[in-house]
Amino acid sequence: MHLIVDSHEDLAWNILSFGRDYTRSAHETRALEIGQPVIEGNGDTLLGWPDYQRGRVAVVFATLFASPVRHLVGNWERIFYPDADYKAAHRLYWQELETYHRLVDSHPDKFQLLASRADLGRILDHWHLQPDNHPVGLLPLMEGADAVQHPSELAAWWDFGLRAIGLAWAGTRYCGGTKEPGPLTDDGRALLKAMADFPFTLDISHMDEPAALQSLDFYEGPVVATHGNCLALLPNYATNRQYSDRVLRGLIQRGGVVGLVPYNAFLKVGWLRTSGSRREEVSLANLADHIDHVCQLAGDTRHAGIGSDFDGGFGLQSVPPEIDTIADLHKLTDFLQPRGYSDSDIESILGGNWLRYLQENLP
């Protein structure tokens, strides 16, 4: 099987919110969580180190995320900060980055931080040359930049392993975001200018369209979209969360990669876990539609990838029925081959495009 790179997983948020142990398999964790509030709030997990091994998931973009209090959805949430309390946001996000360091220090045979091309080379050598028990590379990604109190802090974040920053989740003082429209602000431009000096990868996920388009023109460093789907395939979608073709074309022109999300609510307009909708109403064929749309816009297969967003506020109950754990993402092959995608195309989509991007842009 080809290697998979997943460009968005909320591991630290789950570890701190629910005490999840990702050295266990997804099935082990599910058995331990039967009847627990985590199932109501987040759903059954899709992740675990044994599942990474079965699915040949070699690299994960490991996110730092906390919600501003105005967007809490349940009393089970633990990782949140008061609106505009950037000091509190900084503390929570730094705690999550420390969580990844502790995970790696405690289980160096299972997880390794990924901060350079040399790190990536060591991880890939193990996957290619050793028979089993492979380490999974964790590339830290900040989702929502409220934790950066001032651009002068970027050096400390970089030195501690952060390599990618998304300016928005909801709106921030840097730009508009999901459900909170707005352009890039003066603070946003100042942050982007400072980010380019390292350079951090900019993740335009969650950015409102005007802000994303401005950033594609303004930012001098590398740009990606780690997790989102194609607005053109989601008519009458209720928020500004998905990518317009204009944004996708701009990202493609910048050489970026798009991580497409196997989340039912991002694949079928109006799908709600609480509405009585069934998983069977959506299929991996729908995800293949979004992958194909990006490839058709690009004219090649070099810009489409996987950004699962597992376990980011949803779980087993909210993904296509072909998926039981992350290892099942390989089933995408069955939906891409009939559309004329070659084995090398599929290798690129499952992980090769992200690996090329990292090899070109990591220090």
Secondary structure, 3 states (H helix, E strand, C coil): CCCEEEEEECHHHHHHHHCCCCCCCHHHHHHHCCCCHHHHHHCCCCCCHHHHHHHCEEEEEEEECCEEHHHCCCCCCCCEECCCCHHHHHHHHHHHHHHHHHHHHHCCCCEEECCCHHHHHHHHHHHHHCCCCCCEEEEEEEECHHHCCCHHHHHHHHHCCCCEEECCCCCCCCCCECCECCCCCHHHHHHHHHHCCCCCEEECCCCCHHHHHHHHHHCCCCEEECCCCEHHHCCCCCCCCCECHHHHHHHHHCCCCEEECCCHHHCCCCCCHHHCCCHHHCCHHHHHHHHHHHHHHHCCCCCEEECCCECCCCCHHHCCCCCCCHHHHHHHHHHHHHHCCCHHHHHHHHHHHHHHHHHHHCC
